[in-house]
Amino acid sequence: MTDSFLSREIIFRFENDMQRGEISISQPAPKKNGRYECFVSFEPLRKYDAVIGGIDQIHSIECAIAYIEAVCKNSKEPEFFWINGDAMFREREE
């Protein structure tokens, strides 16, 4: 489950140093229990790598995307940015 199915370049700030990285999701693979799993990779931030499961291929991808959003939104160190330098998740200004 390591082949990249979906990926996106990112920028992250860790200890005031801006670095490039990549978040990727592997092709969902069937398991013996009838469910599907995909691997989420945060390159080079391996501490966030995870195997994510779902009831089918689409559900496993949806769960992987929700996991990525939760990590990026809630992480204080590192902080995540889109490739253009904008913060990935900002509080909505009203």
N, C-alpha and C positions, 0 to 999 in steps of 0.2 A: 504493500500500500504506500509506496513512496513516489510513484509517478505523479507529477503535478497535473491536475485537471484544470484548476483555476488559480491564477496568481495575480498579485498586484505589488508593484514597487511602493515602498513607503520610505519615510524619513522618520527617525526617532532621535530624541534627545535623551542622552544618558550621561549624568554627571556633567552637564553643560556642554557636552560634545555632540554635535549633530552628525548622524551617520545614516547611510542608506542601508535598507534591508528589503526583505520580500516576505509577504505573507502568502502561503499557498495552501490549497486544499487538494487532496488526492482524489482520484476517481473512486466513488463509493464501491465497495466490494461486498458481495454477499457472504454472510456467515452461516454456519450450520443451523442456527436457531431461526433462520428465515429473515433475520434483520440485516441491515447494511451498516458498514462502518467506513469512515473516511479519516484520513490523517490530516491534521492541521499543523502546519509548520510556520514558525516565526524565525526566519533566518536573519541574523545570527543569534536571536534571543531564544535559545532552546528551552528555557524554563517554562515557556508558554505552550510548547508543543503538546498536542493532545490527540487521542483517538476519540472520535465522536460518532455515536450511533443513532440510528433512526429506523423507522418501520419499513422504509423503502429508500430508493436512491435520492429522490427529491427531498424527503424528510431529513435524511442524514446531511444533505448539503445545507438545508435551512438551519438545522441545529448547529452546523459548523460556522455558518455566517453569524448566527446569534452569539456563539462563543467568542468569535473574533471581535464583534462589536463590544461585548462585555469587557474583554481584556483591554481593548484600546480605550474605551470610555472610562474605565475605573482605575487604570494604571497611572500612578503619579510619577513613577521612576521605572522605566522610561516613559516619556510622553511621546505620543504618536502624531505624525503629520502626514498629510497627503503629499504627493511628490512635488506639487507646486509650492509647498511650504505652509499652506493653511493648516491650522489645527484640525485634527480629525473630528473631534467632537467638542463643540462649544455649547455653553448654556444659551438657550434661545433668548435673544434680546427682544423686548416688547416695547 
